[in-house]
Amino acid sequence: MSANKKKGILFGVASGLSWGFYTVLLYNVLNLYAGSTGTVDNFHGWILIITTALVIGLCDSVFGLIFECCYLIKIGQFRDYLKVLFSKNSFGIIPAALFSGLMGAIPYSIASSYSSSVAGTISAAFPAIGAIVAAIWFKEKLTKLKFFGIILCIVGTGVMYGLSGAGVPVFVYGIAFICAVGYAMEGCFGYNMMRGDVSSTVSTTLRRTFLLLLYLILIIVISAVTNNFGYVLSLVQSFDMNMAIPAFAGLGGAKVAVWIILFIGSCLGGVSYITWYYSMEYSGVATAQVLNITYGIWIVIILMFPPFLEMPGIGTILGALVLFGGAALVSKES
């Protein structure tokens, strides 16, 4: 295996690990949905669900962009970022932002409102879609064993989530599949941006910039149409600690702590994206995307330690082993 491939695999693992910490901080330690009043019973409820996802995404993206810009300054590429941002070359990353937001985060939020297990499992198919697209678009080599490893990762994720479609409408599967397509194409367009003379770090920061603008525009438009700007403000003010975890219950209402944790989590999300783009640069789209979804394993491991002390069940352990085996097979084939 070449040195670059090894770098790609290491960066891919780092991407999954940092996304695992990001997920735990934002969705286990914090309760960002405390003020959400959206339901799946009517159209207005759906609008509120979408607005909630957009507001959380906006806050996350603001902090993530700050971190990524600081990283660019540290490595001396901030001027390159500004140069590309205000040139026509920046248009190449806009599809990645659109797929990430319109076909990724928003559909995922809707599907999760019906079934988090269906949303999590079906959307985890994005490496398989990305691998097929990359094989056609970028002529990446996709061996049978590599594709089998990708399928194992999807199956392992399904076992970990405890996939159960009982009572879930068929269209929810379609919405979750849109997520998979969105996340897959986000990676492909991000990789395509790097094939030119734009570095991976500049590319991911550009993606974040346009994603932030997309969230902001959609929030303003939806709030203006529904004449409900107050919902956005009340939602942000409702961000709180997760009272279900005894270790954090005493911090309920401590807004400074909430925003500090949100900032740290968003920075870790920035780390995940930077290392994910590095991984794509060195090892290709398919390998990077598979190693990224191993965050499910890291989440299980993180939650085993204090203050969570959540011991995984046998199904979670088996799913994690299958996911790990699939990721190892993909890495070996790389």
Phi, psi and omega in degrees: 000135182289162180298323180294320178296320178296318177300317181300319180292317179297318178294324178296317177296318179297325178297315179294319180296312181293326177290330175297313178295320178302313182295316180298316182293315185280331187238000172244309179290318181259157171240092183276353182255013185302323183263007181286132179243015180288146177223167179261014184277335183209172183297318180299322178296321177297319179301320179292323177297315179297316180299319178301314179298321181292318182294314178297318178297323179295311179300316179299317183291326178300310180292321178297320180294320178301314180297313183295324177293321177298321178294320178297320178297318181298320183266007175076029182242011182294322178295323177297320178299312180296321180297315180287322182303319183261029175232167181292343178296335182293339181298336182295337182266348182302318177302325179297319178293319180295315178295322180295319183271299186290325182250002179245283187295316184293308177300325179297320179297318180293313181297322180295332179294334177270313183201112180293329181290318177295315181298314182293319183285310183294319180293336179290357177283358185299329177296325179294316178295316180297322180294318179294315179297317181295324178295324180279314187282311186255003180061033176291143179286126180235097180281165178298319181294322180295317179293324177297321177297322178296317179297321178299320179298319180293316179298315179300320177296319179298319179293320180295320179285342184069052186306125176219119182262011182299122177078002180270125180302148183300323184295339178294324176298321178295319178296318179295325179292327175301321177302314181300317178296317181300311181293324179295314182288329174303312179296320182294317179290326175295318178295321180297324177299322182284345180289341175275219182255022179260127183291162181296322181291321176293321181298313182291328178288324175296318178301316180297320181299310182289329177294318178299315179296322178297312179301315183298314180298315181295321179296316180296315182296311181297317180295324179291317181294319181272353181054048186221056178293336181297330181296320180297314181296315181294327179295313180297319180292340183274351179307130185210177175283159177279106184291347181286345179259112186308324184296336183250355183300327181290345180265009179303128180086355179279087187296326179298315179296320179300312183288330175294314179295320178298319179296313180299316179298317180295324176296320176294326173297322176296319177301317181298316181291320179298313181289330177295316178292323173300316182298317177297322180297320185268327187237357178097170186293309187300310182297315181297319182290323178294315180293333178293320183283359173289001176303335177301321178293316182295324179299315179301316181294315181300317183289349177283340184263161176302146008267008187276307178054044178263108181278129182288150176279174183298323179296319179295318180296315179298316179298320179296321179294319178295317179298317179296318179298318178296317179295321179295320179295317178298317180298318179296318181290343177282000000 
